[in-house]
């Protein structure tokens, strides 16, 4: 899939005249809220033809304090399709005087470990200046040659929060007859276009951009900062040619990489028919073969040359019993084909909270591949890299986003399942006993469904040691021990996990003289939202859920409630919240219900959202006072 080239900040060289980097030349407005300033940047993309591009970049950061150190490093990746040359760099003091220059022997060249791929031909060049006297400036320059134009770099001058930009240029140079496509975010105006008959030059400029501070529940970064994405119309990659002016054309290119790689060994064919021969429904067959795939393969990330985009053959996966997302999804599609079930590959951008592809800008925006079985009224989605996930369940990683389904006729934009409030539910029932010394013993039975069960699904499949370690560190009780835990799972499109916890918490209730103070809400407690500056960005609440907690306390003999919290109920555009109490004999019960809606709201609604969270925060932490009778 797409390999993203970070030049630690995104590096690629350019030819800029020697520049004065004295810190006094930075406007005061750019120092406010900033840890670093991008003093100058020129990202120059020279597209030679459909099969070759040269990327030059020269850039300089002034590091203002220790928090800005991340911008003092050079880092760039290369592989079979990308080569790096002409790396240079220097460090200057606050007056712009040279302190140190990069020497070739100082540049490290190491294999890339992306945390997923076990086999990859990607390597990286990296270098770090070390200086603790602030401010200081680093300047880097390099050149990258692209063998193929399937991927082209994007311009993201404000690459992180607390970074201001003094000046950044994005220049794209193409042959005069080249069809460049681009999409801009938060950029005023259009690019300046010039040419000499042989070439066409596009230039975007950003000057004096103040540092941006991240906000909770904000849109994804490129939607709130200046950004330009570019893409070819016609391109080449590893000897393959294609076009991507439409998603249909993009899908045709991917199809040629995947087609013909579905042959299975005879023993696997026999397994397919043995497993599905006695099953009548399509869904039963899919589930059987999905379980077979999960139990007979494992995920191994492999990114070698064109293999970064093209899957290994199904026969290879069957023999080796491993593969990456492309290979495992192709293997699953092949198993289903052998059973007479039509399935498809689906390209997707994975990650919690991601929105998926930009439908109006066909380009390589993908990081993952899944499979699906289309149906007349329902589609069954299959995540093939997870050995334990339920068939049909996408979760937060690949759910609720647009993706590209690959067919023999081309690509089709589709939407993966969206999980609503009724799907993502946690129902908890707690029976608790408090003794006269304030010690707490409880049994908690909780049923989690949909996205709410993701964590518990991981705990279910974790080792006992990891599960015990997590449970004894994650619950919001001051001192406690999880004496027993049990998990049971019901697999399905909306999976359900049931959790049982037996917990002891010494000195949970505070005893002072004749009074005992109890915080009855033991598990779900809302946090506050910060509200220390005016809101800039829209509010995006990405997924919905519902919590229902019922807790019953048996209080020690001789105690009666002296002060009880008041019942509360709030309903607004963001959701519903209620807390209700009941006292009967020697028991106190509370029922907490919180329904959380998913939607996008304007920045002007933020104060109202803050008040809603403040209300829940106070209610969730209200104490009960018990009085011991004479």
Beta strands, then each sheet from edge to edge (+ up, - down):
strand 1: 36-49
strand 2: 52-63
strand 3: 73-78
strand 4: 82-92
strand 5: 98-101
strand 6: 108-111
strand 7: 117-120
strand 8: 123-128
strand 9: 136-147
strand 10: 163-175
strand 11: 181-185
strand 12: 192-195
strand 13: 199-209
strand 14: 227-231
strand 15: 234-237
strand 16: 240-243
strand 17: 298-299
strand 18: 301-303
strand 19: 322-323
strand 20: 344-348
strand 21: 368-373
strand 22: 380-382
strand 23: 402-407
strand 24: 410-415
strand 25: 425-434
strand 26: 440-449
strand 27: 481-490
strand 28: 496-505
strand 29: 510-512
strand 30: 515-519
strand 31: 539-541
strand 32: 545-554
strand 33: 559-563
strand 34: 568-572
strand 35: 575-584
strand 36: 587-596
strand 37: 599-601
strand 38: 623-628
sheet 1: 5+ 4- 9+ 2- 1+ 10+ 13- 12+
sheet 2: 3+ 8- 6+
sheet 3: 7+ 18+
sheet 4: 11+ 14-
sheet 5: 15+ 16-
sheet 6: 17+ 19+
sheet 7: 22+ 21- 20+ 23- 24+
sheet 8: 27+ 28- 26+ 25- 32- 36+ 35- 34+
sheet 9: 29+ 30- 38+ 33-
sheet 10: 31+ 37-
end
